[in-house]
């Protein structure tokens, strides 16, 4: 008798956990469909109930995740999606609440119809994301394997070169001046990568660090593993402290998140990552450093324009900086794109694009450092694209639900976010297999998700493209070194077959 195929996805049986996930997905879809129909016929939930409902759904989503034991990547994506809308909580306590002080933004915020429109679209997108998680759990098969190590890992010299390449890539995009000598973002401190149109070099840098971490994690030699982790910590500290914070930049928060999630879900020759107490031990280790870095990153956004002059430093108050950043910060700034889009459609000054942006993504796939020398102008450049749809109101960035809505309306917002949810849940469950490729993909997606949810889809596209190049190069190098090591002395190495 042949054994059944255990890898085939089975239809969930009634009463099983899979069936519960499918039923939850159906319920979420029905709620989103009701909200979408109301949106189409111009019947919206009033602003205050909409804000409260969004907060309740967000808290439930964060606390109920079961994609994996910790569900760190799904929880991170929910947090990044929902934290932007935290600025609207003030509506629950004041009729005159305004969460951004510019005249254009203030006028739109005070228009309850526009704000309710924004909350409805945001809630439908969030429901789509959660539905994607549940559908993945309902129809996929979880296969948890023992931690698997590659046949070999990089030697010390190759590893050192990899880490140096990562630092060099970050240096390419670091402004030449620091915030101690020049006010942030006032010009005159261009990066070395600007003439090459290679502004995504920092993302590639972070993915190289992630690959180095996965290699170090798999290193069988204890002494070499410690050396590799030391080099990673040193390189990361230099990138974060000198090339980022000292320049007023905070993109490296994504790198730290990627390393943290790999650390918390990590495995090694002497570690059993599936043990709950092991997780809590590692969580306790990083809580204080993570909280300290969060405070620093938040404060830098406010103080970075004041440190270049003695007068600015004299007036500087760290507590005042934190208080200011609590209201007008990166995620609040990103929400301006949701607000601006709702305002445009409310004023009938915008129309649906019916997939044009996604076609532009496809046409913009070739990297800028290749297209510029050839004289090719991509549809999406640093000065052109979705981030420039709201120049009269936005201070930068674009929320992940904005592009789906602009192209396909409120239904598209649900469907596209559902697909994103399925993808994120797939990456989370694949990480449990402990293969090097799955671990690298997990870290890479974590790094890219920060930019993806707040600055646009091209970041996850670029991240996956970079990962698709880095992993074969890494694996090919390991294969070559194994072949050279196995070849008899004095003979030319012959590739292994079979």
For each residue, the residues with C-beta under 8 A, 3 or more apart:
1:
2:
3: 6
4:
5: 8
6: 3 141
7: 141 143
8: 5 141
9: 139 140 141
10: 13 141
11:
12: 16 18 19 21 22 138 139
13: 10 16 18 19
14: 19
15: 19
16: 12 13 19 20
17: 20 21 137
18: 12 13 21 22 137 138 139
19: 12 13 14 15 16 22 23 138
20: 16 17 23 24
21: 12 17 18 24 25 134 135 137 138
22: 12 18 19 25 26 134 135 138 139
23: 19 20 26 27
24: 20 21 27 28 134
25: 21 22 28 29 131 134 135 138
26: 22 23 29 30
27: 23 24 30 31
28: 24 25 31 32 127 130 131 134
29: 25 26 32 33 127 131 414
30: 26 27 33 34
31: 27 28 34 35 127
32: 28 29 35 36 124 127 128 131 414
33: 29 30 36 37
34: 30 31 37 38
35: 31 32 38 39 45 120 123 124 127 410
36: 32 33 39 40 124 410 411 414
37: 33 34 40 41
38: 34 35 41 43 44 45 120
39: 35 36 42 43 44 117 120 121 124 410
40: 36 37 409 410
41: 37 38
42: 39
43: 38 39
44: 38 39 50 113 116 117 120
45: 35 38 49 50 53 116 119 120
46: 49 50 112 116
47: 50 51 91 112 115 116 119
48: 51 52 91 92
49: 45 46 52 53
50: 44 45 46 47 53 54 116 119 120 123
51: 47 48 54 55 85 88 89 91 92 119
52: 48 49 55 56 92
53: 45 49 50 56 57 123
54: 50 51 57 58 82 85 88 119 122 123 126
55: 51 52 58 59 89
56: 52 53 59 60
57: 53 54 60 61 123 126 127 130
58: 54 55 61 62 78 82 85 126
59: 55 56 62 63
60: 56 57 63 64
61: 57 58 64 65 78 82 126 130
62: 58 59 65 75 78 79 82
63: 59 60
64: 60 61
65: 61 62 71 74 75 78 133
66: 71 137
67: 71 73 74 133 136 137 425 428 429
68: 71 72 265 428 429 431 432
69: 274 276 279
70: 75 264 265 279
71: 65 66 67 68 74 75 428
72: 68 75 76 261 264 265 428
73: 67 76 77 261 424 427 428 431 442 445 446 449
74: 65 67 71 77 78 133 421 424 425 428
75: 62 65 70 71 72 78 79
76: 72 73 79 80 257 261 446 449
77: 73 74 80 81 129 420 421 424 449 453
78: 58 61 62 65 74 75 81 82 126 129 130
79: 62 75 76 82 83
80: 76 77 83 84 449 450 453 454
81: 77 78 84 125 126 129 399 400 401 453
82: 54 58 61 62 78 79 85 86 126
83: 79 80 86 331
84: 80 81 87 331 332 334 335 338 399 454
85: 51 54 58 82 88 119 122 335
86: 82 83 89 331
87: 84 90 99 100 327 331 332 335
88: 51 54 85 91 99 115 119 335
89: 51 55 86 92 93
90: 87 93 94 97 99
91: 47 48 51 88 94 97 115
92: 48 51 52 89
93: 89 90 97
94: 90 91 97
95:
96: 110
97: 90 91 93 94 109
98: 101 105 106 109 110
99: 87 88 90 109 327 332 335
100: 87 105 106 109 328 332 333 336 339
101: 98 105 106 328
102: 105 106 393
103: 106 107
104: 107 108 392 393
105: 98 100 101 102 108 109 336 339 393
106: 98 100 101 102 103 109 110
107: 103 104 110 111
108: 104 105 111 114 115 339 340 342 343 393
109: 97 98 99 100 105 106 114 115 339
110: 96 98 106 107
111: 107 108 114 115 343 346
112: 46 47 115 116
113: 44 116 117 346
114: 108 109 111 117 118 339 342 343 346
115: 47 88 91 108 109 111 112 118 119 339 342
116: 44 45 46 47 50 112 113 119 120
117: 39 44 113 114 120 121 342 345 346
118: 114 115 121 122 335 338 339 341 342
119: 45 47 50 51 54 85 88 115 116 122 123
120: 35 38 39 44 45 50 116 117 123 124 410
121: 39 117 118 124 125 338 341 342 401 405 410 413
122: 54 85 118 119 125 126 338 399 401
123: 35 50 53 54 57 119 120 126 127
124: 32 35 36 39 120 121 127 128 410 413 414
125: 81 121 122 128 129 400 401 404 405 413 414 417
126: 54 57 58 61 78 81 82 122 123 129 130 417
127: 28 29 31 32 35 57 123 124 130 131 414 417
128: 32 124 125 131 132 413 414 415 416 417 418 420 421
129: 77 78 81 125 126 132 133 417 418 420 421 424
130: 28 57 61 78 126 127 133 134 421
131: 25 28 29 32 127 128 134 135 414 418 421
132: 128 129 135 136 417 418 419 420 421 422 423 424 425
133: 65 67 74 129 130 136 137 421 422 424 425
134: 21 22 24 25 28 130 131 137 138
135: 21 22 25 131 132 138 139 418 421 422
136: 67 132 133 139 140 421 422 425 426 429
137: 17 18 21 66 67 133 134 140 425
138: 12 18 19 21 22 25 134 135
139: 9 12 18 22 135 136
140: 9 136 137 425 426 429
141: 6 7 8 9 10
142: 429 432
143: 7 432 433
144: 274 432 433
145: 148 432 433 434 435
146: 434
147: 267 268 271 272 273 434
148: 145 433 434 435 436
149: 218 220 269
150: 153 218 436 478
151: 478 482
152: 478 481 482
153: 150 215 216 218 219 220 224 478
154: 158 159 162 215 474 477 478
155: 158 159 481
156: 159 160 224 227 228
157: 160 161
158: 154 155 161 162 477 481
159: 154 155 156 162 163 212 215 216 228 231
160: 156 157 163 164 231
161: 157 158 164 165
162: 154 158 159 165 166 208 211 212 215
163: 159 160 166 167 208 209 212 231 232 235
164: 160 161 167 168 235
165: 161 162 168 169 208
166: 162 163 169 170 205 206 208 209 212 235 239
167: 163 164 170 171 205 235 238 239 243
168: 164 165 171 172 205
169: 165 166 172 173 201 202 204 205 208
170: 166 167 173 174 201 202 205 206 239 243 244
171: 167 168 174 192 243
172: 168 169 191 192 193 196 198 201 202
173: 169 170 191 192 193 198 199 201 202 205
174: 170 171 191 243 244 247 249
175: 178 189 190 191 247 248 249
176: 189 190 191 192
177: 181 182 188 189 247
178: 175 181 182 246 247 248
179: 182 183 184 246 247 248 304 305 307 308
180: 246 307 308
181: 177 178 308
182: 177 178 179 186 188 189 308
183: 179 186 304 305 306 308 309 312
184: 179 247 248 304 305 308
185: 248 305
186: 182 183 189
187:
188: 177 182
189: 175 176 177 182 186 247
190: 175 176 194
191: 172 173 174 175 176 194 199
192: 171 172 173 176 195 196
193: 172 173 196 197 198 199 201
194: 190 191 197 199
195: 192
196: 172 192 193 368 369 372
197: 193 194 368 369 371 372 381 382
198: 172 173 193 201 367 368 369
199: 173 191 193 194 202 368 382
200: 203 204 367 368 462
201: 169 170 172 173 193 198 204 205
202: 169 170 172 173 199 205 206 251 252
203: 200 206 207 447 448 451 459 462 463 466
204: 169 200 201 207 208 466
205: 166 167 168 169 170 173 201 202 208 209 239
206: 166 170 202 203 209 210 252 254 255 258 447
207: 203 204 210 211 443 444 447 463 466 467 470
208: 162 163 165 166 169 204 205 211 212 470
209: 163 166 205 206 212 213 232 235 236 239 255 259
210: 206 207 213 214 255 258 259 262 440 443 444 447
211: 162 207 208 214 215 440 443 470 471 474
212: 159 162 163 166 208 209 215 216 228 231 232
213: 209 210 216 217 232 259 262 443
214: 210 211 217 218 262 436 439 440 443
215: 153 154 159 162 211 212 218 219 228 436 474
216: 153 159 212 213 219 225 228 229 232
217: 213 214 225 262 266 267 268 439
218: 149 150 153 214 215 268 436
219: 153 215 216 224 225 228
220: 149 153 225 269
221: 224 225
222: 225 226
223: 226 227
224: 153 156 219 221 227 228
225: 216 217 219 220 221 222 228 229 268
226: 222 223 229 230
227: 156 223 224 230 231
228: 156 159 212 215 216 219 224 225 231 232
229: 216 225 226 232 233
230: 226 227 233 234
231: 159 160 163 212 227 228 234 235
232: 163 209 212 213 216 228 229 235 236 259
233: 229 230 236 237
234: 230 231 237 238
235: 163 164 166 167 209 231 232 238 239
236: 209 232 233 239 240 252 255 256 259
237: 233 234 240 241
238: 167 234 235 241 242 243
239: 166 167 170 205 209 235 236 242 243 244 252 255
240: 236 237 243 244 245 252 255 256
241: 237 238 244 245 246
242: 238 239 245 246
243: 167 170 171 174 238 239 240 246 247 249 252
244: 170 174 239 240 241 247 249 250 251 252
245: 240 241 242 248 249 250 252 296 297 300
246: 178 179 180 241 242 243
247: 174 175 177 178 179 184 189 243 244
248: 175 178 179 184 185 245 300 304 305
249: 174 175 243 244 245 252
250: 244 245 253 297 300 301 330
251: 202 244 254 255 451
252: 202 206 236 239 240 243 244 245 249 255 256
253: 250 256 257 293 297 450
254: 206 251 257 258 446 447 448 449 450 451
255: 206 209 210 236 239 240 251 252 258 259 447
256: 236 240 252 253 259 260 290 293
257: 76 253 254 260 261 446 447 450
258: 206 210 254 255 261 262 443 444 446 447
259: 209 210 213 232 236 255 256 262 263 443
260: 256 257 263 264 286 290
261: 72 73 76 257 258 264 265 442 443 446
262: 210 213 214 217 258 259 265 266 439 442 443 446
263: 259 260 266 282 286
264: 70 72 260 261 279 282 283 286
265: 68 70 72 261 262 273 431 442
266: 217 262 263 271 273 282
267: 147 217 271 272 273 434
268: 147 217 218 225 271
269: 149 220
270:
271: 147 266 267 268 278
272: 147 267 275 278
273: 147 265 266 267 278 279 434
274: 69 144 278
275: 272 278 279
276: 69 279 280
277: 280 281
278: 271 272 273 274 275 281 282
279: 69 70 264 273 275 276 282 283
280: 276 277 283 284
281: 277 278 284 285
282: 263 264 266 278 279 285 286
283: 264 279 280 286 287
284: 280 281 287
285: 281 282
286: 260 263 264 282 283 289 290
287: 283 284 290 291
288: 291 292
289: 286 292 293
290: 256 260 286 287 293 294
291: 287 288 294 295
292: 288 289 295 296
293: 253 256 289 290 296 297
294: 290 291 297 298
295: 291 292 298 299 322
296: 245 292 293 299 300
297: 245 250 253 293 294 300 301
298: 294 295 301 302 322 325 326 329
299: 295 296 302 303 318 321 322 325
300: 245 248 250 296 297 303 304
301: 250 297 298 304 325 329 330
302: 298 299 321 322 324 325
303: 299 300 306 307 316 318 321
304: 179 183 184 248 300 301 307
305: 179 183 184 185 248 308 312
306: 183 303 309 312 313 315 316
307: 179 180 303 304 312 313 316
308: 179 180 181 182 183 184 305 312
309: 183 306 312 313
310: 313 314
311: 314 315
312: 183 305 306 307 308 309 315 316
313: 306 307 309 310 316
314: 310 311
315: 306 311 312
316: 303 306 307 312 313 321
317: 320 321
318: 299 303 321 322
319: 322 323
320: 317 323 324
321: 299 302 303 316 317 318 324 325
322: 295 298 299 302 318 319 325 326
323: 319 320 326 327
324: 302 320 321 327 328
325: 298 299 301 302 321 322 328 329
326: 298 322 323 329
327: 87 99 323 324 332
328: 100 101 324 325 332 333
329: 298 301 325 326 332 333
330: 250 301 333 334 397 454
331: 83 84 86 87 334 335 454
332: 84 87 99 100 327 328 329 335 336
333: 100 328 329 330 336 394 395 396 397
334: 84 330 331 337 338 396 397 398 399 454 455
335: 84 85 87 88 99 118 331 332 338 339 399
336: 100 105 332 333 339 340 390 393 394 395
337: 334 340 341 389 390 394 397 398 399 402
338: 84 118 121 122 334 335 341 342 399 401 402
339: 100 105 108 109 114 115 118 335 336 342 343 393
340: 108 336 337 343 344 389 390 392 393 394
341: 118 121 337 338 344 345 350 389 390 402 405 406
342: 108 114 115 117 118 121 338 339 345 346
343: 108 111 114 339 340 346 347 393
344: 340 341 347 349 350 390
345: 117 341 342 348 349 350
346: 111 113 114 117 342 343
347: 343 344
348: 345
349: 344 345
350: 341 344 345 406
351:
352: 406 407 408 409
353: 356 357 406 407
354: 407 408
355: 358 359 407 408
356: 353 359 360 407
357: 353 360 361 386 403 406 407
358: 355 361 362 407
359: 355 356 362 363 379
360: 356 357 363 364 379 380 385
361: 357 358 364 365 380 457 458 461
362: 358 359 365
363: 359 360 378 379
364: 360 361 378 379 380 381 458
365: 361 362 461 465
366: 370 371 376 378
367: 198 200 370 371
368: 196 197 198 199 200 371 372 378 381 382
369: 196 197 198 372 373
370: 366 367 373 374
371: 197 366 367 368 374 376 377 378
372: 196 197 368 369 375 376
373: 369 370
374: 370 371
375: 372
376: 366 371 372
377: 371 381
378: 363 364 366 368 371 381
379: 359 360 363 364 384 385
380: 360 361 364 384 385 386 458
381: 197 364 368 377 378 384 385
382: 197 199 368
383: 388
384: 379 380 381 388
385: 360 379 380 381 388 456 458
386: 357 380 389 398 402 403 406 456
387: 394 396 397 398 455 456
388: 383 384 385 391
389: 337 340 341 386 394 398 402 406
390: 336 337 340 341 344 393 394
391: 388 394
392: 104 340
393: 102 104 105 108 336 339 340 343 390
394: 333 336 337 340 387 389 390 391 397 398
395: 333 336
396: 333 334 387 455
397: 330 333 334 337 387 394 454 455 456
398: 334 337 386 387 389 394 402 403 454 455 456
399: 81 84 122 334 335 337 338 402 453 454
400: 81 125 403 404 417 420 452 453 454 457
401: 81 121 122 125 338 404 405 413 417
402: 337 338 341 386 389 398 399 405 406
403: 357 386 398 400 406 407 456 457
404: 125 400 401 407 408 412 413 415 416 417
405: 121 125 341 401 402 408 409 410 412 413
406: 341 350 352 353 357 386 389 402 403
407: 352 353 354 355 356 357 358 403 404 412
408: 352 354 355 404 405 411 412 413 415 416
409: 40 352 405 412 413
410: 35 36 39 40 120 121 124 405 413 414
411: 36 408 414 415
412: 404 405 407 408 409 415 416
413: 121 124 125 128 401 404 405 408 409 410 416 417
414: 29 32 36 124 125 127 128 131 410 411 417 418
415: 128 404 408 411 412 418 419
416: 128 404 408 412 413 419 420
417: 125 126 127 128 129 132 400 401 404 413 414 420 421
418: 128 129 131 132 135 414 415 421 422
419: 132 415 416 422 423
420: 77 128 129 132 400 416 417 423 424
421: 74 77 128 129 130 131 132 133 135 136 417 418 424 425
422: 132 133 135 136 418 419 425 426
423: 132 419 420 426 427
424: 73 74 77 129 132 133 420 421 427 428 445 449
425: 67 74 132 133 136 137 140 421 422 428 429
426: 136 140 422 423 429 430
427: 73 423 424 430 431 441 442 445
428: 67 68 71 72 73 74 424 425 431 432 442
429: 67 68 136 140 142 425 426 432
430: 426 427 433 438 441 442
431: 68 73 265 427 428 434 438 439 441 442
432: 68 142 143 144 145 428 429
433: 143 144 145 148 430 438
434: 145 146 147 148 267 273 431 438 439
435: 145 148 438 439
436: 148 150 214 215 218 439 440
437: 440 441 471
438: 430 431 433 434 435 441 442
439: 214 217 262 431 434 435 436 442 443
440: 210 211 214 436 437 443 444 467 470 471
441: 427 430 431 437 438 444 445 467
442: 73 261 262 265 427 428 430 431 438 439 445 446
443: 207 210 211 213 214 258 259 261 262 439 440 446 447
444: 207 210 258 440 441 447 448 463 464 466 467
445: 73 424 427 441 442 448 449 460 463 464
446: 73 76 254 257 258 261 262 442 443 449 450
447: 203 206 207 210 254 255 257 258 443 444 450 463
448: 203 254 444 445 451 452 459 460 462 463 464
449: 73 76 77 80 254 424 445 446 452 453 460
450: 80 253 254 257 446 447 453 454
451: 203 251 254 448 454 455 456 459 460 463
452: 400 448 449 455 456 457 459 460 463
453: 77 80 81 399 400 449 450
454: 80 84 330 331 334 397 398 399 400 450 451
455: 334 387 396 397 398 451 452 459
456: 385 386 387 397 398 403 451 452 459
457: 361 400 403 452 460 461
458: 361 364 380 385 461 462
459: 203 448 451 452 455 456 462 463
460: 445 448 449 451 452 457 463 464
461: 361 365 457 458 464 465
462: 200 203 448 458 459 465 466
463: 203 207 444 445 447 448 451 452 459 460 466 467
464: 444 445 448 460 461 467 468
465: 365 461 462 468 469
466: 203 204 207 444 462 463 469 470
467: 207 440 441 444 463 464 470 471
468: 464 465 471 472
469: 465 466 472 473
470: 207 208 211 440 466 467 473 474
471: 211 437 440 467 468 474 475
472: 468 469 475 476
473: 469 470 476 477
474: 154 211 215 470 471 477 478
475: 471 472 478 479
476: 472 473 479 480
477: 154 158 473 474 480 481
478: 150 151 152 153 154 474 475 481 482
479: 475 476 482 483 496
480: 476 477 483 484 493
481: 152 155 158 477 478 484 485
482: 151 152 478 479 485 486 496
483: 479 480 486 487 493 494 495 496
484: 480 481 487 493
485: 481 482
486: 482 483 493 496
487: 483 484 491 492 493 494
488: 491
489:
490:
491: 487 488 494
492: 487
493: 480 483 484 486 487
494: 483 487 491
495: 483
496: 479 482 483 486
497:
498:
